[in-house]
Amino acid sequence: MELLCSTTSLSSSFALSSALVVPSSSFPVPGSRRFMVLCSSEKSQKENQMTVSVTGATGFIGRRLVQRLRADNNSIRVLTRSKSNAEQIFPAKDFPGIVIAEEPDWKNCVQGSTAVVNLAGLPISTRWSPEIKKEIKDSRIRVTSKVVELVNNSPAEARPTVLVSATAVGYYGTSETGVFDENSPSGKDYLSEVCREWEATALKADKDVRVALIRIGVVLGKDGGALAMMIPFFQMFAGGPLGSGQQWFSWIHVDDLVNLIYEALSNPSYKGVINGTAPNPVRLGEMCQQLGSVLSRPSWLPVPDFALKALLGEGATVVLEGQKVLPARAKELGFEFKYKYVKDALKAIMQ
């Protein structure tokens, strides 16, 4: 588009295309209405582009978000603990212009960013020792606190105007009978406590910063998350529900989650708590049946409670207990889910 906005470039473009028979009317004349429309369009496009700093960018969700931001020509600043690891995931040849910074340099990235997306946190699907439980909480609180501090200490003219911070549906606790939306109270278990402190830390951002808290459910995608661990068992004819299969499974396709985060970055109506779950949660047993159907494999070999508890200890609650969470706020905002039903999501993932 910049070729169309200078007389010098215009003459160059004529020279470059001299081998083609193209009528001169194909090129906008400076001062003409078409010329002004093209320049105005370019200016509007640049104004809509964002500079986004992202923590947790090397994770399952973060990688997909960076790809989406890159596809729309936004500037991306990856805030990471390991620059070498991030450079392997985001090589310069595929992500030209991307900035990768370790913690001492986060300040320079946050200042001047349009927005910050905070996705960092230690995975919770592991055996919970007292040390691991402390790290699960501290990894979320520490990074969020650091991000908020950097945002708040940025000069007003260079301060990001948006903070999109991840949290989780674990906020609501677990139940086989309850139904939860953004107005539901918090639960009383360990993960509820983690989520409350996580969210409270993000809400310490400056009053002029719009904060969107995305309470994320189980994210479905082929390249990570729970599904990536389940698929191999089903492919070996050893798949089945975990525990009773009656626990609720509040899921979301990774593309819908990335689109929800992207919308929260750019749409000023997105603020406060927004559940990052699909509109039709299912029982885990049904989800496993649907996965088996898509893979043409049976869902016949349940993993008993005692085996998971022996393997994961207290951490088994993540898979043995669930909650039915509805995205009431996203629906109010008019967000369009591409994948409303788990069968459609699984079919798309396995194509």
C-alpha beads as a LAMMPS data file, in Angstrom:
LAMMPS data file: protein, C-alpha beads

351 atoms
350 bonds

1 atom types
1 bond types

-500.0 500.0 xlo xhi
-500.0 500.0 ylo yhi
-500.0 500.0 zlo zhi

Masses

1 110.0

Atoms # bond

1 1 1 0.000 0.000 0.000
2 1 1 2.867 2.400 0.657
3 1 1 3.739 2.184 -3.064
4 1 1 0.488 3.974 -3.719
5 1 1 1.255 6.906 -1.457
6 1 1 4.286 8.553 -3.093
7 1 1 4.951 9.815 -6.610
8 1 1 8.453 8.308 -6.567
9 1 1 7.107 4.906 -5.709
10 1 1 4.492 5.209 -8.398
11 1 1 7.123 5.757 -11.071
12 1 1 9.069 2.791 -9.697
13 1 1 6.014 0.587 -9.881
14 1 1 5.556 1.538 -13.546
15 1 1 9.172 0.541 -14.195
16 1 1 8.770 -2.771 -12.362
17 1 1 5.681 -3.635 -14.377
18 1 1 6.977 -2.484 -17.753
19 1 1 6.924 -6.054 -19.043
20 1 1 3.146 -6.132 -18.566
21 1 1 0.574 -4.434 -20.761
22 1 1 -1.333 -2.507 -18.107
23 1 1 -3.418 0.571 -18.884
24 1 1 -2.338 3.669 -16.996
25 1 1 -5.831 3.980 -15.542
26 1 1 -5.028 0.966 -13.334
27 1 1 -2.825 3.172 -11.143
28 1 1 -4.281 5.849 -8.878
29 1 1 -3.242 9.389 -9.718
30 1 1 -2.046 11.480 -6.756
31 1 1 -4.849 13.800 -5.725
32 1 1 -7.529 11.638 -7.336
33 1 1 -10.459 10.264 -5.311
34 1 1 -9.189 6.695 -5.706
35 1 1 -5.738 7.733 -4.502
36 1 1 -7.239 9.384 -1.404
37 1 1 -9.428 6.335 -0.634
38 1 1 -6.419 3.993 -0.856
39 1 1 -4.289 6.192 1.399
40 1 1 -7.160 6.571 3.861
41 1 1 -7.618 2.784 3.902
42 1 1 -3.914 2.282 4.644
43 1 1 -4.031 4.826 7.460
44 1 1 -7.101 3.142 8.964
45 1 1 -5.404 -0.267 8.773
46 1 1 -2.313 1.038 10.567
47 1 1 -4.463 2.683 13.244
48 1 1 -6.182 -0.655 13.897
49 1 1 -2.899 -2.509 14.291
50 1 1 -1.804 -3.248 17.839
51 1 1 1.444 -3.753 19.684
52 1 1 0.814 -6.607 22.100
53 1 1 3.093 -7.944 24.841
54 1 1 2.340 -11.571 25.741
55 1 1 3.371 -13.683 28.735
56 1 1 2.953 -17.436 28.362
57 1 1 3.423 -17.004 24.616
58 1 1 5.326 -20.268 24.252
59 1 1 2.462 -22.311 25.726
60 1 1 -0.356 -24.078 23.900
61 1 1 -2.733 -21.083 23.864
62 1 1 0.007 -18.465 23.583
63 1 1 1.480 -19.969 20.417
64 1 1 -1.879 -19.855 18.677
65 1 1 -2.517 -16.300 19.847
66 1 1 0.858 -15.110 18.515
67 1 1 0.086 -16.731 15.157
68 1 1 -3.267 -14.925 15.032
69 1 1 -1.726 -11.578 15.963
70 1 1 0.980 -12.081 13.345
71 1 1 -1.591 -12.971 10.660
72 1 1 -3.232 -9.570 11.182
73 1 1 0.119 -7.730 11.004
74 1 1 0.148 -6.700 14.650
75 1 1 3.452 -6.142 16.446
76 1 1 4.250 -8.827 19.018
77 1 1 6.492 -8.712 22.072
78 1 1 7.059 -12.075 23.744
79 1 1 7.761 -11.825 27.487
80 1 1 9.525 -15.037 28.435
81 1 1 11.802 -16.688 30.977
82 1 1 13.886 -18.342 28.239
83 1 1 14.784 -16.343 25.162
84 1 1 16.485 -19.331 23.508
85 1 1 13.366 -21.480 23.908
86 1 1 11.104 -18.731 22.554
87 1 1 13.412 -18.186 19.576
88 1 1 13.025 -21.850 18.647
89 1 1 9.241 -21.585 18.761
90 1 1 9.120 -18.213 16.987
91 1 1 12.074 -18.193 14.526
92 1 1 12.794 -14.785 13.025
93 1 1 12.359 -16.086 9.462
94 1 1 8.736 -17.014 10.225
95 1 1 8.018 -14.140 12.616
96 1 1 9.892 -11.135 11.226
97 1 1 9.909 -8.185 13.581
98 1 1 8.879 -10.188 16.653
99 1 1 10.559 -9.011 19.877
100 1 1 11.562 -11.659 22.418
101 1 1 12.579 -10.450 25.872
102 1 1 13.582 -12.063 29.151
103 1 1 12.367 -10.571 32.412
104 1 1 14.986 -7.813 32.861
105 1 1 13.812 -6.351 29.537
106 1 1 10.060 -6.728 30.048
107 1 1 9.772 -3.096 31.121
108 1 1 10.915 -1.830 27.713
109 1 1 8.387 -4.106 25.999
110 1 1 5.391 -3.242 28.161
111 1 1 5.996 0.478 27.779
112 1 1 4.656 1.505 24.414
113 1 1 2.495 -1.601 23.984
114 1 1 -1.148 -1.151 23.097
115 1 1 -2.089 -4.098 25.282
116 1 1 -0.738 -6.941 27.413
117 1 1 -2.002 -10.533 27.410
118 1 1 -1.070 -12.498 30.523
119 1 1 -1.220 -16.292 30.044
120 1 1 1.693 -17.473 32.201
121 1 1 1.337 -20.215 34.809
122 1 1 2.647 -23.662 35.756
123 1 1 0.447 -26.494 34.376
124 1 1 -1.880 -27.990 37.005
125 1 1 -2.255 -31.513 35.553
126 1 1 0.474 -33.041 37.662
127 1 1 0.916 -34.653 41.065
128 1 1 0.382 -32.002 43.713
129 1 1 3.048 -31.991 46.369
130 1 1 3.060 -29.060 48.809
131 1 1 5.919 -27.565 46.780
132 1 1 4.057 -27.959 43.480
133 1 1 0.887 -26.395 44.938
134 1 1 2.925 -23.418 46.071
135 1 1 4.501 -23.100 42.609
136 1 1 1.115 -23.393 40.851
137 1 1 -0.093 -20.364 42.804
138 1 1 3.158 -18.402 42.921
139 1 1 3.832 -18.766 39.187
140 1 1 0.508 -17.079 38.436
141 1 1 0.564 -14.426 41.134
142 1 1 4.212 -13.475 40.608
143 1 1 3.998 -12.970 36.834
144 1 1 0.644 -11.192 37.046
145 1 1 1.946 -8.912 39.788
146 1 1 5.045 -8.142 37.705
147 1 1 2.963 -7.323 34.636
148 1 1 0.595 -5.079 36.609
149 1 1 3.542 -3.280 38.221
150 1 1 5.121 -2.620 34.812
151 1 1 1.827 -1.413 33.369
152 1 1 1.129 0.911 36.299
153 1 1 4.676 2.325 36.336
154 1 1 4.683 3.099 32.619
155 1 1 4.473 6.788 31.726
156 1 1 0.855 7.706 30.967
157 1 1 1.627 8.335 27.300
158 1 1 3.284 4.893 26.937
159 1 1 0.988 2.858 29.209
160 1 1 -0.943 -0.059 27.683
161 1 1 -4.669 0.630 27.699
162 1 1 -5.768 -3.017 27.904
163 1 1 -4.812 -5.984 30.077
164 1 1 -6.296 -9.353 29.148
165 1 1 -5.423 -11.762 31.940
166 1 1 -6.122 -15.474 32.076
167 1 1 -7.824 -17.137 34.987
168 1 1 -9.772 -20.412 35.114
169 1 1 -13.187 -21.976 35.670
170 1 1 -11.650 -23.537 38.777
171 1 1 -12.759 -20.242 40.363
172 1 1 -16.247 -21.754 40.804
173 1 1 -15.198 -24.908 42.609
174 1 1 -16.667 -28.248 41.503
175 1 1 -20.194 -29.619 41.284
176 1 1 -22.135 -32.302 39.401
177 1 1 -25.437 -30.427 39.775
178 1 1 -24.670 -26.693 39.873
179 1 1 -24.581 -24.328 36.891
180 1 1 -22.156 -21.419 36.944
181 1 1 -21.886 -18.127 35.064
182 1 1 -19.862 -14.968 35.663
183 1 1 -22.133 -13.904 38.535
184 1 1 -21.732 -17.151 40.483
185 1 1 -19.763 -17.081 43.739
186 1 1 -16.331 -18.603 44.100
187 1 1 -15.805 -22.107 45.427
188 1 1 -13.939 -23.084 48.580
189 1 1 -11.240 -25.446 47.328
190 1 1 -7.572 -24.927 46.512
191 1 1 -8.026 -23.981 42.832
192 1 1 -10.776 -21.510 43.747
193 1 1 -8.339 -19.830 46.116
194 1 1 -5.669 -19.688 43.403
195 1 1 -8.095 -18.111 40.931
196 1 1 -9.367 -15.525 43.420
197 1 1 -5.854 -14.319 44.196
198 1 1 -4.879 -14.456 40.500
199 1 1 -7.821 -12.261 39.512
200 1 1 -7.411 -9.872 42.424
201 1 1 -3.793 -9.287 41.397
202 1 1 -4.765 -8.437 37.811
203 1 1 -7.456 -6.040 39.047
204 1 1 -4.764 -3.903 40.704
205 1 1 -4.029 -2.425 37.279
206 1 1 -4.372 1.339 36.936
207 1 1 -7.980 2.573 36.759
208 1 1 -7.396 3.821 33.216
209 1 1 -6.463 0.330 32.027
210 1 1 -9.336 -1.824 30.777
211 1 1 -9.000 -5.265 32.377
212 1 1 -10.630 -8.390 30.930
213 1 1 -10.382 -11.590 32.971
214 1 1 -10.923 -14.722 30.871
215 1 1 -11.978 -17.692 33.026
216 1 1 -10.764 -20.479 30.771
217 1 1 -12.225 -23.998 30.635
218 1 1 -10.616 -27.126 29.175
219 1 1 -9.020 -26.029 25.898
220 1 1 -9.314 -28.483 23.001
221 1 1 -6.697 -28.635 20.276
222 1 1 -4.431 -31.207 18.693
223 1 1 -1.140 -29.588 19.665
224 1 1 -1.558 -29.411 23.424
225 1 1 -3.878 -29.441 26.391
226 1 1 -5.963 -32.369 27.632
227 1 1 -6.944 -33.669 24.205
228 1 1 -3.347 -34.174 23.081
229 1 1 -2.882 -36.532 26.046
230 1 1 -6.133 -38.432 25.429
231 1 1 -5.876 -39.051 21.675
232 1 1 -2.979 -41.593 21.799
233 1 1 -4.908 -43.815 24.236
234 1 1 -7.979 -43.837 22.004
235 1 1 -5.857 -44.572 18.954
236 1 1 -4.480 -47.623 20.794
237 1 1 -8.051 -48.796 21.609
238 1 1 -7.433 -47.983 25.269
239 1 1 -9.570 -44.868 25.599
240 1 1 -12.378 -44.185 28.016
241 1 1 -13.704 -41.767 30.625
242 1 1 -11.751 -40.814 33.714
243 1 1 -13.463 -41.788 36.939
244 1 1 -17.262 -41.942 36.798
245 1 1 -17.564 -39.985 33.560
246 1 1 -20.390 -37.992 35.175
247 1 1 -18.231 -34.965 35.979
248 1 1 -18.931 -31.870 33.880
249 1 1 -16.492 -30.959 31.142
250 1 1 -16.611 -27.233 30.312
251 1 1 -14.562 -27.039 27.142
252 1 1 -13.627 -24.558 24.398
253 1 1 -11.908 -25.011 21.039
254 1 1 -8.518 -23.275 21.037
255 1 1 -9.489 -21.183 17.989
256 1 1 -12.577 -19.843 19.755
257 1 1 -10.515 -18.994 22.828
258 1 1 -7.922 -17.166 20.741
259 1 1 -10.698 -15.256 18.964
260 1 1 -12.245 -14.355 22.333
261 1 1 -8.910 -13.016 23.617
262 1 1 -8.387 -11.138 20.352
263 1 1 -11.836 -9.569 20.641
264 1 1 -11.089 -8.585 24.235
265 1 1 -7.966 -6.785 23.016
266 1 1 -9.772 -4.677 20.459
267 1 1 -13.353 -4.284 21.706
268 1 1 -13.835 -1.799 24.576
269 1 1 -17.031 -3.590 25.679
270 1 1 -14.978 -6.570 26.823
271 1 1 -14.092 -5.879 30.447
272 1 1 -14.425 -7.645 33.754
273 1 1 -14.965 -11.391 33.963
274 1 1 -15.736 -13.355 30.778
275 1 1 -16.029 -17.140 30.822
276 1 1 -13.861 -18.755 28.153
277 1 1 -16.036 -21.826 27.625
278 1 1 -18.243 -23.090 24.798
279 1 1 -22.022 -22.672 25.198
280 1 1 -22.689 -26.436 25.457
281 1 1 -20.647 -28.176 28.174
282 1 1 -20.928 -31.973 28.358
283 1 1 -20.335 -34.755 30.841
284 1 1 -16.868 -36.241 30.463
285 1 1 -18.351 -39.605 29.507
286 1 1 -20.148 -38.016 26.551
287 1 1 -17.020 -36.167 25.503
288 1 1 -15.077 -39.451 25.461
289 1 1 -17.838 -41.151 23.447
290 1 1 -17.709 -38.335 20.891
291 1 1 -13.918 -38.526 20.703
292 1 1 -14.105 -42.285 20.163
293 1 1 -16.701 -41.774 17.429
294 1 1 -14.583 -39.190 15.607
295 1 1 -11.524 -41.469 15.825
296 1 1 -13.555 -44.615 14.975
297 1 1 -12.419 -46.113 18.245
298 1 1 -14.399 -47.427 21.233
299 1 1 -14.647 -45.527 24.511
300 1 1 -14.721 -48.615 26.670
301 1 1 -11.822 -48.556 29.122
302 1 1 -12.537 -46.170 32.002
303 1 1 -9.685 -45.171 34.276
304 1 1 -10.832 -45.773 37.880
305 1 1 -10.688 -43.091 40.548
306 1 1 -8.164 -44.955 42.688
307 1 1 -5.678 -45.247 39.797
308 1 1 -5.778 -41.506 39.106
309 1 1 -5.462 -40.686 42.797
310 1 1 -2.472 -43.004 43.059
311 1 1 -0.884 -41.285 40.067
312 1 1 -1.789 -37.640 40.733
313 1 1 -2.650 -37.500 44.432
314 1 1 -4.702 -34.409 45.248
315 1 1 -4.105 -33.231 41.670
316 1 1 -6.573 -35.909 40.514
317 1 1 -9.391 -33.508 41.439
318 1 1 -8.622 -31.626 38.202
319 1 1 -9.890 -34.572 36.131
320 1 1 -12.217 -36.360 38.576
321 1 1 -14.320 -33.319 39.447
322 1 1 -15.687 -30.641 37.147
323 1 1 -18.185 -27.822 36.837
324 1 1 -20.871 -26.788 34.337
325 1 1 -19.871 -23.285 33.243
326 1 1 -21.799 -21.168 30.742
327 1 1 -20.395 -18.193 28.767
328 1 1 -23.223 -15.807 29.622
329 1 1 -21.147 -12.644 29.242
330 1 1 -19.631 -13.633 25.884
331 1 1 -23.126 -14.307 24.549
332 1 1 -24.347 -10.928 25.864
333 1 1 -21.444 -9.280 24.030
334 1 1 -22.450 -11.016 20.801
335 1 1 -19.359 -13.198 20.540
336 1 1 -19.787 -15.827 17.828
337 1 1 -18.514 -19.269 18.770
338 1 1 -17.360 -21.209 15.741
339 1 1 -17.590 -24.476 17.657
340 1 1 -20.702 -24.677 19.861
341 1 1 -20.849 -28.461 20.121
342 1 1 -18.033 -30.743 21.197
343 1 1 -18.558 -33.181 18.304
344 1 1 -18.018 -30.386 15.755
345 1 1 -14.931 -29.204 17.627
346 1 1 -13.440 -32.702 17.723
347 1 1 -14.162 -33.313 14.035
348 1 1 -12.402 -30.056 13.110
349 1 1 -9.403 -30.874 15.303
350 1 1 -8.978 -34.370 13.897
351 1 1 -9.313 -33.422 10.220

Bonds

1 1 1 2
2 1 2 3
3 1 3 4
4 1 4 5
5 1 5 6
6 1 6 7
7 1 7 8
8 1 8 9
9 1 9 10
10 1 10 11
11 1 11 12
12 1 12 13
13 1 13 14
14 1 14 15
15 1 15 16
16 1 16 17
17 1 17 18
18 1 18 19
19 1 19 20
20 1 20 21
21 1 21 22
22 1 22 23
23 1 23 24
24 1 24 25
25 1 25 26
26 1 26 27
27 1 27 28
28 1 28 29
29 1 29 30
30 1 30 31
31 1 31 32
32 1 32 33
33 1 33 34
34 1 34 35
35 1 35 36
36 1 36 37
37 1 37 38
38 1 38 39
39 1 39 40
40 1 40 41
41 1 41 42
42 1 42 43
43 1 43 44
44 1 44 45
45 1 45 46
46 1 46 47
47 1 47 48
48 1 48 49
49 1 49 50
50 1 50 51
51 1 51 52
52 1 52 53
53 1 53 54
54 1 54 55
55 1 55 56
56 1 56 57
57 1 57 58
58 1 58 59
59 1 59 60
60 1 60 61
61 1 61 62
62 1 62 63
63 1 63 64
64 1 64 65
65 1 65 66
66 1 66 67
67 1 67 68
68 1 68 69
69 1 69 70
70 1 70 71
71 1 71 72
72 1 72 73
73 1 73 74
74 1 74 75
75 1 75 76
76 1 76 77
77 1 77 78
78 1 78 79
79 1 79 80
80 1 80 81
81 1 81 82
82 1 82 83
83 1 83 84
84 1 84 85
85 1 85 86
86 1 86 87
87 1 87 88
88 1 88 89
89 1 89 90
90 1 90 91
91 1 91 92
92 1 92 93
93 1 93 94
94 1 94 95
95 1 95 96
96 1 96 97
97 1 97 98
98 1 98 99
99 1 99 100
100 1 100 101
101 1 101 102
102 1 102 103
103 1 103 104
104 1 104 105
105 1 105 106
106 1 106 107
107 1 107 108
108 1 108 109
109 1 109 110
110 1 110 111
111 1 111 112
112 1 112 113
113 1 113 114
114 1 114 115
115 1 115 116
116 1 116 117
117 1 117 118
118 1 118 119
119 1 119 120
120 1 120 121
121 1 121 122
122 1 122 123
123 1 123 124
124 1 124 125
125 1 125 126
126 1 126 127
127 1 127 128
128 1 128 129
129 1 129 130
130 1 130 131
131 1 131 132
132 1 132 133
133 1 133 134
134 1 134 135
135 1 135 136
136 1 136 137
137 1 137 138
138 1 138 139
139 1 139 140
140 1 140 141
141 1 141 142
142 1 142 143
143 1 143 144
144 1 144 145
145 1 145 146
146 1 146 147
147 1 147 148
148 1 148 149
149 1 149 150
150 1 150 151
151 1 151 152
152 1 152 153
153 1 153 154
154 1 154 155
155 1 155 156
156 1 156 157
157 1 157 158
158 1 158 159
159 1 159 160
160 1 160 161
161 1 161 162
162 1 162 163
163 1 163 164
164 1 164 165
165 1 165 166
166 1 166 167
167 1 167 168
168 1 168 169
169 1 169 170
170 1 170 171
171 1 171 172
172 1 172 173
173 1 173 174
174 1 174 175
175 1 175 176
176 1 176 177
177 1 177 178
178 1 178 179
179 1 179 180
180 1 180 181
181 1 181 182
182 1 182 183
183 1 183 184
184 1 184 185
185 1 185 186
186 1 186 187
187 1 187 188
188 1 188 189
189 1 189 190
190 1 190 191
191 1 191 192
192 1 192 193
193 1 193 194
194 1 194 195
195 1 195 196
196 1 196 197
197 1 197 198
198 1 198 199
199 1 199 200
200 1 200 201
201 1 201 202
202 1 202 203
203 1 203 204
204 1 204 205
205 1 205 206
206 1 206 207
207 1 207 208
208 1 208 209
209 1 209 210
210 1 210 211
211 1 211 212
212 1 212 213
213 1 213 214
214 1 214 215
215 1 215 216
216 1 216 217
217 1 217 218
218 1 218 219
219 1 219 220
220 1 220 221
221 1 221 222
222 1 222 223
223 1 223 224
224 1 224 225
225 1 225 226
226 1 226 227
227 1 227 228
228 1 228 229
229 1 229 230
230 1 230 231
231 1 231 232
232 1 232 233
233 1 233 234
234 1 234 235
235 1 235 236
236 1 236 237
237 1 237 238
238 1 238 239
239 1 239 240
240 1 240 241
241 1 241 242
242 1 242 243
243 1 243 244
244 1 244 245
245 1 245 246
246 1 246 247
247 1 247 248
248 1 248 249
249 1 249 250
250 1 250 251
251 1 251 252
252 1 252 253
253 1 253 254
254 1 254 255
255 1 255 256
256 1 256 257
257 1 257 258
258 1 258 259
259 1 259 260
260 1 260 261
261 1 261 262
262 1 262 263
263 1 263 264
264 1 264 265
265 1 265 266
266 1 266 267
267 1 267 268
268 1 268 269
269 1 269 270
270 1 270 271
271 1 271 272
272 1 272 273
273 1 273 274
274 1 274 275
275 1 275 276
276 1 276 277
277 1 277 278
278 1 278 279
279 1 279 280
280 1 280 281
281 1 281 282
282 1 282 283
283 1 283 284
284 1 284 285
285 1 285 286
286 1 286 287
287 1 287 288
288 1 288 289
289 1 289 290
290 1 290 291
291 1 291 292
292 1 292 293
293 1 293 294
294 1 294 295
295 1 295 296
296 1 296 297
297 1 297 298
298 1 298 299
299 1 299 300
300 1 300 301
301 1 301 302
302 1 302 303
303 1 303 304
304 1 304 305
305 1 305 306
306 1 306 307
307 1 307 308
308 1 308 309
309 1 309 310
310 1 310 311
311 1 311 312
312 1 312 313
313 1 313 314
314 1 314 315
315 1 315 316
316 1 316 317
317 1 317 318
318 1 318 319
319 1 319 320
320 1 320 321
321 1 321 322
322 1 322 323
323 1 323 324
324 1 324 325
325 1 325 326
326 1 326 327
327 1 327 328
328 1 328 329
329 1 329 330
330 1 330 331
331 1 331 332
332 1 332 333
333 1 333 334
334 1 334 335
335 1 335 336
336 1 336 337
337 1 337 338
338 1 338 339
339 1 339 340
340 1 340 341
341 1 341 342
342 1 342 343
343 1 343 344
344 1 344 345
345 1 345 346
346 1 346 347
347 1 347 348
348 1 348 349
349 1 349 350
350 1 350 351
